[in-house]
Amino acid sequence: MSPDQQLTQLTTGAAKVLSEKELLEKLKLGRPLRIKLGVDPTAPDIHFGHTVVIEKLRQFQKLGHQAVLLIGDFTATIGDPSGRSATRPPLTREEVLANAATYTEQAFKILDRDKTEIVYNGDWFRKMGYEEILRLNARVTLQQMLQREDFRNRLDSGQEVRLHELQYPVMQGWDSVEVRADVELGGTDQLFNILVGRDMQKDEGQPQQVVMVMPLLEGLDGVKKMSKSYGNYIGVSEPAQEMYGKLMSVSDELMSRYYTLLLGEALDPSLHPMEAKKSLAQKLTSRYHSDEEGKAARADWDTRFSKKDLTAAELPEITVSHLPADPTVLTLTAFAFESAFGLKKSNGELRKQFIVSGSVQLNGEKQTDPTASISPNPGDTLKLSKKHAVRFI
């Protein structure tokens, strides 16, 4: 691609680029740019919300630029305060390195492992003496730090801000000097930290990195950002059928956004919304599993829900002899949700959202009376919702 064509592709979906003019000038240099993405592995697993910036890094990589995945094995022991309303609990280095192992394995489902440079910021921070740390701190002012909305909000509400948290933007900025980044990627909550990196590079006589921040991805509820705490997430390591099923629950309004941010593709407007959703689900499931598993997950979903034929579908199994004594529709539904899917639901939720609404069906017959007795036999299927069904053995 020409530099102008690259610019168009790379800026698609970005929330902010500082600046497109600078990025175009760097693309015209005719050499691979060093694209930095720093991650603090504070948890072992990542979800699709985390992959938005990794997908953008992949786009740079596909165009021949050098992907630099920086593992914050030092900064993660402190904790990024960005967007936080309280101090993060500290992690040990052993915990961080264990998380990093699984994090990178999942990231390499998107990135080309052989063409990705991995660096650890502990390699330079653990060698620094106190005098060097003081020199780094002298490059920023307290006024700059207090411009951060998260710090300011905590102070205004009477919550504490620990001094070590003020170090975080300084350290992230110095990372950019160490790796000589041409571009740094991050979420919108990283804008302040990445700008500090620009300032530090300028002080060191380096060309300043371009800032590219990506938007936060809405979760399956279509409202809140994707998060495990909100229960609206899709995990990168989830089973293929579960992943496919969750993606089929994405709203039509969000589909175009998911195509752009998770696949780096434009939604074909000529596709019927259902076909577009199936294509999205299959492509993403194939990326994190395999083409065969992506096709199989689609076929299974079609069997279960498009064709409404549960008898041929692969379903979680429940042994009839393990059922509660004299089950009612309500107790059986609760038991099936918890034993087959690990989901605990209240009686009120089960009655209103699943039973009375007609979602619960035994061999295709709706079971709308929560108190009615029910006696499934081996071979029977119980549909619980659009995404959940079980077979009795």
C-alpha positions as CSV (number, residue, x, y, z in Angstrom):
1,M,0.0,0.0,0.0
2,S,1.0,3.6,-0.5
3,P,1.5,5.7,2.6
4,D,-1.9,7.4,2.0
5,Q,-3.6,4.0,1.6
6,Q,-2.0,2.8,4.8
7,L,-3.1,5.9,6.7
8,T,-6.7,5.3,5.7
9,Q,-6.7,1.7,6.8
10,L,-4.8,2.3,10.1
11,T,-6.8,5.3,11.3
12,T,-10.2,3.5,10.7
13,G,-11.9,2.8,14.0
14,A,-9.4,4.9,16.0
15,A,-10.9,7.2,18.6
16,K,-8.0,9.8,18.3
17,V,-4.8,10.1,16.4
18,L,-2.2,12.7,17.3
19,S,-1.6,13.4,14.6
20,E,-2.6,11.9,11.2
21,K,-0.2,14.3,9.6
22,E,2.7,13.0,11.7
23,L,1.7,9.4,11.0
24,L,1.7,10.1,7.3
25,E,5.1,11.6,7.5
26,K,6.4,8.5,9.3
27,L,4.8,6.2,6.8
28,K,6.6,8.0,4.1
29,L,10.0,7.3,5.6
30,G,10.0,4.0,3.8
31,R,11.1,1.9,6.7
32,P,9.2,-0.4,9.2
33,L,7.8,1.7,12.0
34,R,8.1,0.5,15.6
35,I,4.6,0.2,17.0
36,K,4.4,-0.1,20.7
37,L,1.6,-1.7,22.7
38,G,2.2,-1.9,26.4
39,V,0.2,-4.4,28.5
40,D,0.1,-5.0,32.2
41,P,-0.9,-8.7,32.7
42,T,-3.0,-8.2,35.8
43,A,-5.2,-11.2,35.0
44,P,-4.5,-14.4,33.1
45,D,-7.3,-14.2,30.6
46,I,-8.4,-11.5,28.1
47,H,-11.7,-10.8,26.5
48,F,-12.7,-9.3,23.2
49,G,-12.6,-5.8,24.7
50,H,-8.8,-6.2,25.3
51,T,-8.3,-7.4,21.7
52,V,-9.3,-4.1,20.0
53,V,-5.8,-2.6,20.4
54,I,-4.2,-5.9,19.5
55,E,-6.2,-6.0,16.3
56,K,-4.9,-2.5,15.4
57,L,-1.3,-3.7,16.2
58,R,-2.0,-6.7,13.8
59,Q,-3.0,-4.3,11.1
60,F,0.4,-2.4,11.4
61,Q,2.2,-5.8,11.4
62,K,0.4,-7.0,8.3
63,L,1.6,-3.8,6.5
64,G,5.2,-4.7,7.3
65,H,5.8,-2.6,10.5
66,Q,7.4,-3.9,13.6
67,A,5.0,-4.9,16.4
68,V,6.5,-4.3,19.8
69,L,4.5,-6.0,22.6
70,L,5.8,-4.5,25.9
71,I,5.0,-6.6,28.9
72,G,4.8,-4.5,32.1
73,D,6.3,-7.0,34.4
74,F,7.5,-4.0,36.5
75,T,4.6,-1.6,36.1
76,A,2.0,-4.3,36.7
77,T,3.3,-4.7,40.3
78,I,2.3,-1.1,40.8
79,G,-0.9,-1.0,38.9
80,D,-2.1,1.4,36.3
81,P,-4.4,4.0,37.9
82,S,-6.0,5.0,34.6
83,G,-9.8,5.1,35.0
84,R,-9.7,3.7,38.5
85,S,-11.7,5.1,41.4
86,A,-9.4,3.4,43.9
87,T,-5.8,2.1,44.2
88,R,-5.2,-1.2,42.5
89,P,-4.2,-4.1,44.8
90,P,-0.5,-4.9,44.3
91,L,0.6,-8.1,42.5
92,T,3.8,-10.0,43.0
93,R,6.2,-10.4,40.1
94,E,5.6,-14.2,40.1
95,E,1.8,-13.5,39.6
96,V,2.5,-11.1,36.8
97,L,4.8,-13.4,34.9
98,A,2.3,-16.3,35.3
99,N,-0.4,-14.0,33.9
100,A,1.9,-12.8,31.1
101,A,2.4,-16.4,29.9
102,T,-1.3,-17.0,29.2
103,Y,-1.8,-13.4,28.0
104,T,0.8,-13.6,25.3
105,E,-0.5,-17.1,24.2
106,Q,-3.9,-15.5,23.7
107,A,-2.5,-12.4,22.0
108,F,-0.6,-14.6,19.5
109,K,-4.0,-15.9,18.2
110,I,-4.1,-12.4,16.6
111,L,-0.5,-11.5,16.1
112,D,2.3,-13.2,14.2
113,R,4.5,-14.6,16.9
114,D,7.6,-14.8,14.7
115,K,7.3,-11.1,13.7
116,T,6.5,-9.7,17.2
117,E,9.2,-8.3,19.4
118,I,8.5,-8.9,23.1
119,V,10.2,-6.7,25.7
120,Y,9.8,-6.5,29.5
121,N,10.1,-3.1,31.2
122,G,11.6,-4.7,34.3
123,D,14.7,-5.1,32.2
124,W,15.5,-1.4,32.6
125,F,13.5,-0.3,35.7
126,R,15.1,-2.9,38.0
127,K,18.5,-1.6,37.0
128,M,17.8,2.0,38.0
129,G,19.1,3.6,41.1
130,Y,17.2,6.1,43.1
131,E,19.1,9.0,41.6
132,E,18.0,8.0,38.1
133,I,14.4,7.7,39.3
134,L,14.6,11.2,40.7
135,R,15.8,12.5,37.4
136,L,12.9,10.9,35.6
137,N,10.4,12.5,38.1
138,A,12.0,15.9,37.6
139,R,10.6,15.8,34.0
140,V,7.0,16.1,35.0
141,T,5.2,18.4,37.4
142,L,2.5,17.8,40.0
143,Q,0.3,20.2,38.1
144,Q,0.5,17.9,35.1
145,M,-0.4,14.8,37.1
146,L,-3.4,16.6,38.7
147,Q,-4.8,17.4,35.3
148,R,-5.7,13.7,35.1
149,E,-9.4,13.3,35.6
150,D,-9.2,10.1,37.6
151,F,-6.7,11.6,40.1
152,R,-8.7,14.8,40.3
153,N,-12.0,13.0,40.9
154,R,-10.5,10.9,43.7
155,L,-9.1,13.9,45.4
156,D,-12.3,15.9,45.1
157,S,-14.3,13.0,46.6
158,G,-11.9,12.7,49.5
159,Q,-10.3,9.4,48.3
160,E,-6.6,8.9,48.6
161,V,-4.1,8.9,45.7
162,R,-0.9,7.1,46.6
163,L,2.4,8.6,45.6
164,H,3.5,5.5,43.7
165,E,0.5,5.9,41.4
166,L,1.9,9.2,40.2
167,Q,4.9,7.3,39.0
168,Y,2.9,5.2,36.5
169,P,2.7,7.7,33.7
170,V,6.4,8.5,34.1
171,M,7.3,4.9,33.8
172,Q,5.0,4.3,30.8
173,G,6.5,7.3,29.1
174,W,10.1,6.1,29.7
175,D,9.1,2.8,28.1
176,S,8.6,4.6,24.8
177,V,12.1,6.0,25.1
178,E,13.6,2.6,25.7
179,V,11.9,0.9,22.8
180,R,12.2,4.0,20.5
181,A,8.5,3.8,19.6
182,D,7.3,5.5,16.4
183,V,3.6,4.9,17.4
184,E,2.0,3.9,20.7
185,L,-1.3,2.2,20.8
186,G,-3.7,2.2,23.8
187,G,-7.3,2.6,24.9
188,T,-8.8,6.1,25.3
189,D,-8.0,5.9,29.0
190,Q,-4.3,5.8,28.1
191,L,-4.1,9.2,26.3
192,F,-2.5,11.0,29.2
193,N,0.2,8.3,29.7
194,I,1.1,8.2,26.0
195,L,1.4,11.9,25.8
196,V,4.0,11.8,28.6
197,G,5.9,9.4,26.4
198,R,6.0,12.0,23.6
199,D,7.4,14.6,26.1
200,M,10.1,12.2,27.3
201,Q,11.2,11.3,23.8
202,K,11.5,14.9,22.9
203,D,13.7,15.5,26.0
204,E,15.9,12.6,24.9
205,G,16.2,14.0,21.4
206,Q,14.1,11.2,19.8
207,P,11.4,11.7,17.2
208,Q,8.1,11.9,19.1
209,Q,5.7,8.9,18.9
210,V,2.3,9.2,17.2
211,V,-0.5,8.7,19.7
212,M,-3.3,6.3,18.5
213,V,-6.0,5.5,21.0
214,M,-8.8,3.0,20.4
215,P,-12.4,3.2,21.7
216,L,-13.7,1.0,24.5
217,L,-15.8,-1.8,23.1
218,E,-19.4,-2.2,24.3
219,G,-20.3,-5.5,25.7
220,L,-23.1,-7.9,24.9
221,D,-25.6,-5.7,26.6
222,G,-24.9,-3.0,24.0
223,V,-24.5,-0.3,26.7
224,K,-21.6,-0.8,29.2
225,K,-18.0,-1.4,28.2
226,M,-17.1,-5.1,27.9
227,S,-16.0,-6.3,31.3
228,K,-16.0,-9.5,33.4
229,S,-17.4,-7.5,36.3
230,Y,-20.5,-6.6,34.2
231,G,-20.9,-10.2,32.9
232,N,-21.2,-8.9,29.3
233,Y,-17.9,-10.2,27.9
234,I,-16.7,-12.8,25.5
235,G,-13.5,-14.5,26.6
236,V,-10.8,-15.3,24.1
237,S,-10.3,-18.7,25.6
238,E,-14.0,-19.7,25.8
239,P,-15.1,-22.9,24.0
240,A,-15.9,-22.4,20.3
241,Q,-19.7,-23.1,20.7
242,E,-20.0,-20.8,23.6
243,M,-18.1,-18.0,21.8
244,Y,-20.2,-18.4,18.7
245,G,-23.4,-18.4,20.7
246,K,-22.5,-15.2,22.6
247,L,-21.6,-13.4,19.3
248,M,-25.0,-14.3,17.9
249,S,-26.5,-12.3,20.7
250,V,-24.7,-9.1,19.6
251,S,-27.3,-6.4,18.6
252,D,-27.7,-5.5,14.9
253,E,-26.7,-1.9,15.9
254,L,-23.3,-3.1,17.2
255,M,-22.4,-5.4,14.4
256,S,-20.7,-2.8,12.2
257,R,-18.6,-1.7,15.2
258,Y,-17.6,-5.3,16.0
259,Y,-16.6,-5.9,12.4
260,T,-14.4,-2.7,12.4
261,L,-12.8,-3.1,15.9
262,L,-12.4,-6.8,16.2
263,L,-11.8,-7.9,12.6
264,G,-10.5,-4.8,10.9
265,E,-13.1,-5.2,8.2
266,A,-16.1,-3.2,7.0
267,L,-19.6,-4.7,7.3
268,D,-20.9,-5.6,3.9
269,P,-24.2,-3.6,3.7
270,S,-25.7,-6.0,1.2
271,L,-25.7,-8.9,3.7
272,H,-28.9,-9.7,5.5
273,P,-28.4,-8.9,9.2
274,M,-28.6,-12.5,10.3
275,E,-26.1,-13.7,7.7
276,A,-23.8,-10.8,8.7
277,K,-24.0,-11.9,12.3
278,K,-23.3,-15.5,11.5
279,S,-20.3,-14.5,9.3
280,L,-19.0,-12.3,12.2
281,A,-19.4,-15.1,14.7
282,Q,-17.8,-17.7,12.5
283,K,-14.8,-15.5,11.6
284,L,-14.0,-14.6,15.2
285,T,-14.6,-18.2,16.4
286,S,-12.2,-19.4,13.7
287,R,-9.6,-16.9,14.6
288,Y,-9.4,-18.0,18.3
289,H,-9.9,-21.7,17.6
290,S,-9.6,-23.0,14.0
291,D,-11.5,-22.9,10.7
292,E,-12.9,-26.3,11.3
293,E,-14.2,-25.4,14.8
294,G,-15.7,-22.1,13.5
295,K,-17.6,-24.0,10.8
296,A,-18.7,-26.6,13.3
297,A,-19.9,-24.0,15.8
298,R,-22.0,-22.4,13.0
299,A,-23.4,-25.7,11.9
300,D,-24.3,-26.6,15.5
301,W,-26.0,-23.2,16.1
302,D,-28.0,-23.7,12.9
303,T,-29.0,-27.1,14.0
304,R,-30.1,-25.9,17.4
305,F,-31.8,-22.6,16.6
306,S,-32.2,-22.0,12.9
307,K,-33.6,-25.5,12.2
308,K,-34.9,-25.8,15.7
309,D,-33.7,-29.4,15.8
310,L,-32.1,-30.2,19.2
311,T,-32.2,-34.0,18.7
312,A,-29.1,-33.8,16.4
313,A,-27.2,-31.1,18.3
314,E,-24.3,-31.7,20.6
315,L,-25.6,-30.7,24.1
316,P,-24.4,-30.8,27.7
317,E,-25.8,-34.0,29.2
318,I,-27.6,-34.5,32.5
319,T,-28.1,-37.9,34.1
320,V,-31.8,-38.5,34.9
321,S,-30.9,-40.3,38.1
322,H,-29.1,-37.2,39.4
323,L,-32.1,-35.0,39.2
324,P,-33.8,-33.6,42.3
325,A,-36.6,-35.6,43.7
326,D,-40.1,-34.9,42.3
327,P,-38.8,-32.0,40.1
328,T,-41.1,-29.1,39.0
329,V,-40.5,-27.0,35.9
330,L,-38.9,-24.4,38.2
331,T,-36.6,-26.7,40.1
332,L,-35.6,-28.6,37.0
333,T,-34.8,-25.4,35.1
334,A,-32.7,-24.1,38.0
335,F,-30.9,-27.4,38.3
336,A,-30.1,-27.6,34.5
337,F,-28.8,-24.0,34.4
338,E,-26.4,-24.6,37.4
339,S,-25.3,-28.2,36.7
340,A,-24.7,-27.8,32.9
341,F,-23.6,-24.2,32.7
342,G,-22.6,-23.1,36.1
343,L,-25.3,-20.4,36.2
344,K,-27.1,-19.7,39.4
345,K,-30.4,-17.8,38.7
346,S,-33.0,-16.6,41.1
347,N,-36.5,-18.1,41.2
348,G,-38.0,-14.8,40.1
349,E,-35.7,-14.5,37.1
350,L,-36.4,-18.1,36.1
351,R,-40.1,-17.6,36.3
352,K,-40.3,-14.3,34.5
353,Q,-37.6,-14.5,31.9
354,F,-37.5,-18.2,31.0
355,I,-40.6,-20.2,32.1
356,V,-43.6,-17.9,31.7
357,S,-42.1,-16.3,28.6
358,G,-42.1,-19.8,26.9
359,S,-38.3,-20.2,26.6
360,V,-38.3,-23.5,28.5
361,Q,-39.3,-26.3,26.3
362,L,-39.2,-30.1,26.8
363,N,-38.9,-31.8,23.4
364,G,-40.3,-28.7,21.8
365,E,-43.3,-28.3,24.1
366,K,-43.4,-25.1,26.1
367,Q,-43.4,-25.5,29.9
368,T,-45.0,-22.3,31.2
369,D,-46.2,-23.4,34.6
370,P,-43.3,-23.1,37.2
371,T,-45.1,-25.4,39.7
372,A,-46.0,-28.2,37.3
373,S,-44.4,-31.6,37.8
374,I,-42.0,-32.7,35.1
375,S,-40.4,-36.1,34.5
376,P,-37.8,-36.1,31.7
377,N,-36.7,-39.4,30.2
378,P,-33.3,-40.4,28.8
379,G,-33.1,-38.9,25.2
380,D,-35.3,-36.0,26.0
381,T,-34.0,-32.4,25.4
382,L,-34.8,-29.4,27.5
383,K,-34.3,-26.0,25.9
384,L,-33.7,-23.3,28.5
385,S,-33.1,-20.2,26.4
386,K,-31.9,-19.1,23.0
387,K,-28.3,-20.1,23.9
388,H,-28.8,-23.0,26.4
389,A,-30.2,-26.5,26.1
390,V,-29.5,-29.9,27.6
391,R,-30.0,-33.5,26.9
392,F,-31.0,-36.1,29.5
393,I,-29.3,-39.5,29.6
